[in-house]
């Protein structure tokens, strides 16, 4: 919420696009008219998308299926060769590690497509966050549940935030020890 130059109430929206080297921050009004952009994309830099003040903001498009759309997900999986690379090319919202885990779990079932969608739903509804442990018993990485494809030992956590905190605090402690 903000005030305009005439002291009228107005709503502004701040969009944060986290896309690697194309990461950007866009401020718009309530009609999606761009007020300002952190990294401007002029007409000569992009033929598909312009990010300049006074243009209308539209989120970036992807020709990928969301992990939350079961029907589209099942349809997309049917036309892949059931490898992590082909799955990553058609589904948004998955890391390479998670795609590898889902393929690992679904390959154990008879019907790969149905099993894959079921395993995606299991991971989305999972409430068993954990960290993987290194040989020195420190947290290496955090997960929403135990990844069976990884041959590691896991330590359960009460929440994903706790798992993230544990992982980064252990890594920070190890880095400080190494620097000393």
N, C-alpha and C positions, 0 to 999 in steps of 0.2 A: 504494500500500500504506500502511496506517495501523494504528493500534491503537484498539480501542474503549475505553469507560470501564473495562471489566473487563480491559484489557490483552490482549484477544484480537486476533489478526491479522484484518484486514478489508480488502477492496478497495473503493475509492471511485472514482466516475467523475465527470469534470468535462465537461459538455457545453457547447459554445460555439455558440450559434445566431446567425449573422451574417445578419440580415434587416432592414437599414435601421433604421428607428426602433423596430423590435421586437427588436433585438439583445438577447440575454440570456445569462446564465451560470448553469448549473444543476448542483448537486452532488447526486449520488445514491449509494445503496449498491449492493451487487451484485445486488439484486433490483429495481433501478430505482425504489426508493422515494425521493422527493425529501427530502433533508436540509435544503437551503436553496437560495434563488434570489436572484440579484442584484436583479432587478426582478420583484416578486411580481405575479401576475395573479389577483386574487380572483374569486369566483363572479359578482359583479355586473358585472365588466368584460368577461368573455368567456363566452359560452354554449357554445363549442366546446372550449375548452382552458383548464384551470386549472393554474397553476403556483404551488403552495403547499407548504410542508413537510407531509410525511406522505401526499401524493397520489402516485400512480404516474406516472412520467415517460413520455411518449410523444413522439417527435419530431414536428414539425409536418408535416402532410400537404399534398401538392400533387397536383393532378390533371394532372401533366405527366409526360411520358415522359423517361427518362434517355437521355443520348447514348450510354451504354454498352450499351444493349439494342437490338441491330440489328433484330430482328424487330418489336418495338413501335415503334421509330423509323420503319421503313419503313411500317408501318400508319398511324401518325400523319401522316406526310408526305402520304400519298395523299389525306387529307381536308382538306388546307389549300389555299389559293389560291396557294401557292408564293411568298408575299411574306415579307419578314423579320418583319413584325408578326405574321402568322398563325403563323409558325414559332416565334417567341418565346412565343406564348401557349400552345403545346402541348408544348414541349420545354424541359427544365430543363438548366442547365449551360452555357448559351451567352450571350455578351455580344451586344449589338446589332451591334457591329462584326464579330464572328465570324459571326453569322447573315447579315449582309449579304455577307460574303465567300463563305460557303457557297452562298448563292443565286446569286451572280455566277458561281461555278465550275460549279454544276449546270445553270444555264440554257444553258451552251454545249453540253450533251450532249442526246441525243435523249430518253432516259428520265429525266426530272427526279428521280423518287423514288429510283431505284437509284443515280443519279449523286450525289444528295445524301448518301445513306448512305455511299457510297464515299468522298466527300470528307470526311465527318466522321471516318471511319476513318483517312484519310490525315493529317488534322490531329492526331488523337490519337496516331498513331505517328510523327509528324514529329520529327526530331531536328535541326532547322535553325533554332534561335532567332536572332532578329535584332532590330535596332532600326531604326526609320524615322528618316531624317535630315531636318532642316530646311534651309532655304536657307543658313544659317550653319554647316552641317555639324555640328550638335549633335543629340544623340538627342532625338527628340520622344516616341516611344512604343515599347513592346516587344511582340513577337509571337512565337508558337511557330514560325512560318515566314513567308515573304514573302506578304503579302496582295496578290493580283493586282488586286483591285478598287480599291486605293489607288494613285494615280498619284504615288508617292513613290520616293525612292531608299532602299535598305536597306543596312545594314552587318551582316554576319554576326557572331555571337558563339559562343563555345565552349559556353556553357550558358545556360539561362534566367535563372539567378541573375546571371550576368555581364551579361546584357542589362538586367535590372532595375536592377542597380547602376549601369550606365552611364547609363541613362535618368535616374534620380533624381539622380545626382551632376552630370550636365550641367544639369538643371533647377535644382538648388541653386546651382550656379556662376552661372547666368544671373540668378537672383533676387538673389544677393549683389551682382553687378555693377550691376543696375538700382537697388538701394537705395543704392549709393555714388554 
